[in-house]
Amino acid sequence: MLVELAVILLIASITEGTPFYNGFYYEHILNNKTNNGNGEVINFNSVKLVVNTPDDSLFGYRGGNITLPCTFHYEPKLNSTRRFRAKWTKLHSDNTKEKDVLVAIGLRHRSFGEYKGRVHLHQNDPNEVSLVISDLRLEDYGKYKCEVIDGLEDESGIVELELRGVVFPYQPHHGRYQLNFHEAKKACEDQDSMMASFEQLFTAWEEGLHWCNAGWLTDGTVQYPVTLPREPCGGKNTAPGVRTYGERHKHLHRYDAFCFSSSLKGKVYYLEHPEKLTFVEARAACLEDGAHIAKVGQLFAAWKFVDLDQCDAGWLDDGSVRYPIAFPRVNCGPLEPGVRSFGFPARHKKFGVYCYKPS
C-alpha cells in the first residue's frame, strides 16, 4: 500500500513538473546525491550503513528480562543525523519466515502479537535500537533480526536468544510411543513446558541426558540422546551422541516427546500431609493449601533450578508419580541426580503429592 502510494505521488509530481519531497528530493536520489541540510552534498554510493549485533548467543530465564543489543553507524561517519526506522522480527526456525515484534519511528513504536506490552527499545545512544523483552516466555527463544531502514539504506543483524532450561522425555499414561507430532506438542504444553528443539536436546545430551526412547522435536524429527551406548540403544559399538530417525509423518507416526521447561515464577513443594492420598485426594489437598497439583515440567524446573530434593514419591497433574533428587544418596534411587518416576499407578493407590503455588 505505501509503495503504491509513493509511486502515485511520484508520478503526480513528475506530471506537475515538481519533484515529490519527503525530506529529500527524488531527483537527487536518482543522481545518488542529496544535501544533508548543512550544505554538504553526500554521494550515497560511498556511504555505508552498518548494523552491529553480538556474535554470541544471549541467555535468559523464563519470567526474566533481557536486552538484545543492536546499534548502527555509517561509514564514513555523517555530520548530521538522518531519520530512520527500526524493525525487530523473530525468525522462524528455518529462517524463511518472520514474525513482527516491534517497529519504531522516532519516539513512536508499535509492538505485535504476544509481544504487546512486553517489548520496548533501549536507546541510550542516538544510534542504539536494542530490544528489551520483559517476562520471558518459553516460546521467546530463537533468532531475532534487527533491521534499520533510513530511506536509502536497509541493513540488518541477527541476535540469538537461548533460555536456560531443562529437557525431559515424556510419554503419556497409556504407554510408550503413543503420540503423533501434534499430540506430543500438546502433551508438553499441558505439563507447563514446550516441545524441545534439537539445539536444546543436544545441550541436554552434552550435560549428560541419556534416554533410549525416541521422541519428537520441534522440527518434526524424531531423535534420542545416548551417553552410554548399549545394544538396545543403537548398538554398544556405536559412539555416544544424539541418534536420529530423521523427519517422520506428523500425523501417522507415533513416538514419545522431548519437552523443555525453564525456571518458575512460583514454588513447587512436597505437601506435608498426615496420610498418603489417592490422586483425587491429592488434587484436593493442594487446592486446600492454596495451590495446584504440580505439573511434570514444573517439577523438573524446580529440580533443575532450585535443587528441589525430596525422597518421597508424589502425585503430579498428569496422574504420574515422581520425586526429585538433587543430591543422590542411598535408598533414593540411582546415584545420579534426576527426577525418578513410578510411572502411572492406578489412581486409587496412595502416595504423597507435589503442589505448585504461583508467586
ZIMO-V572559 format. One record per residue. N is the residue number from 1. RES is the residue in one letter. PHI is phi as a letter, one per 30 degrees, with the letter a starting at -180 (* if undefined). Layout:
N,RES,PHI
N,RES,PHI
//
This chain:
1,M,*
2,L,d
3,V,d
4,E,d
5,L,d
6,A,d
7,V,d
8,I,d
9,L,d
10,L,d
11,I,d
12,A,d
13,S,d
14,I,d
15,T,d
16,E,d
17,G,i
18,T,b
19,P,d
20,F,d
21,Y,c
22,N,b
23,G,j
24,F,a
25,Y,d
26,Y,d
27,E,d
28,H,d
29,I,d
30,L,d
31,N,c
32,N,i
33,K,b
34,T,a
35,N,c
36,N,d
37,G,j
38,N,c
39,G,i
40,E,c
41,V,c
42,I,c
43,N,c
44,F,d
45,N,d
46,S,c
47,V,c
48,K,c
49,L,d
50,V,b
51,V,c
52,N,c
53,T,b
54,P,d
55,D,d
56,D,d
57,S,d
58,L,c
59,F,b
60,G,b
61,Y,b
62,R,e
63,G,i
64,G,c
65,N,c
66,I,a
67,T,c
68,L,c
69,P,d
70,C,a
71,T,b
72,F,b
73,H,a
74,Y,c
75,E,b
76,P,d
77,K,d
78,L,d
79,N,d
80,S,b
81,T,d
82,R,c
83,R,d
84,F,b
85,R,c
86,A,c
87,K,b
88,W,c
89,T,b
90,K,c
91,L,d
92,H,d
93,S,e
94,D,c
95,N,i
96,T,c
97,K,b
98,E,b
99,K,c
100,D,d
101,V,c
102,L,a
103,V,b
104,A,b
105,I,b
106,G,i
107,L,d
108,R,d
109,H,b
110,R,b
111,S,c
112,F,b
113,G,h
114,E,d
115,Y,d
116,K,e
117,G,i
118,R,c
119,V,b
120,H,a
121,L,d
122,H,c
123,Q,b
124,N,d
125,D,b
126,P,e
127,N,c
128,E,c
129,V,b
130,S,d
131,L,c
132,V,c
133,I,c
134,S,c
135,D,h
136,L,e
137,R,c
138,L,e
139,E,d
140,D,d
141,Y,d
142,G,k
143,K,c
144,Y,c
145,K,c
146,C,c
147,E,c
148,V,c
149,I,b
150,D,c
151,G,j
152,L,c
153,E,c
154,D,b
155,E,b
156,S,b
157,G,b
158,I,c
159,V,b
160,E,c
161,L,c
162,E,c
163,L,c
164,R,d
165,G,a
166,V,b
167,V,c
168,F,b
169,P,d
170,Y,b
171,Q,b
172,P,d
173,H,d
174,H,d
175,G,j
176,R,d
177,Y,h
178,Q,c
179,L,c
180,N,d
181,F,e
182,H,d
183,E,d
184,A,d
185,K,d
186,K,d
187,A,d
188,C,d
189,E,d
190,D,d
191,Q,c
192,D,h
193,S,b
194,M,b
195,M,d
196,A,d
197,S,d
198,F,d
199,E,d
200,Q,d
201,L,d
202,F,d
203,T,d
204,A,d
205,W,d
206,E,e
207,E,d
208,G,j
209,L,d
210,H,b
211,W,a
212,C,c
213,N,c
214,A,d
215,G,b
216,W,d
217,L,b
218,T,d
219,D,d
220,G,i
221,T,c
222,V,b
223,Q,b
224,Y,a
225,P,c
226,V,b
227,T,c
228,L,b
229,P,e
230,R,a
231,E,e
232,P,d
233,C,c
234,G,j
235,G,j
236,K,d
237,N,c
238,T,d
239,A,d
240,P,d
241,G,l
242,V,c
243,R,d
244,T,b
245,Y,c
246,G,i
247,E,d
248,R,b
249,H,d
250,K,d
251,H,c
252,L,d
253,H,d
254,R,b
255,Y,b
256,D,d
257,A,b
258,F,c
259,C,c
260,F,b
261,S,b
262,S,b
263,S,d
264,L,c
265,K,c
266,G,b
267,K,b
268,V,c
269,Y,b
270,Y,d
271,L,d
272,E,d
273,H,b
274,P,d
275,E,b
276,K,d
277,L,b
278,T,d
279,F,d
280,V,d
281,E,d
282,A,d
283,R,d
284,A,d
285,A,d
286,C,d
287,L,d
288,E,d
289,D,d
290,G,i
291,A,b
292,H,b
293,I,d
294,A,d
295,K,c
296,V,d
297,G,d
298,Q,d
299,L,d
300,F,d
301,A,d
302,A,d
303,W,d
304,K,d
305,F,c
306,V,b
307,D,h
308,L,d
309,D,b
310,Q,a
311,C,d
312,D,b
313,A,d
314,G,b
315,W,d
316,L,b
317,D,e
318,D,d
319,G,j
320,S,d
321,V,b
322,R,b
323,Y,a
324,P,c
325,I,b
326,A,c
327,F,b
328,P,e
329,R,a
330,V,d
331,N,i
332,C,b
333,G,i
334,P,e
335,L,d
336,E,b
337,P,d
338,G,l
339,V,c
340,R,d
341,S,b
342,F,c
343,G,i
344,F,b
345,P,d
346,A,e
347,R,d
348,H,d
349,K,d
350,K,c
351,F,b
352,G,d
353,V,a
354,Y,c
355,C,c
356,Y,b
357,K,c
358,P,d
359,S,d
//
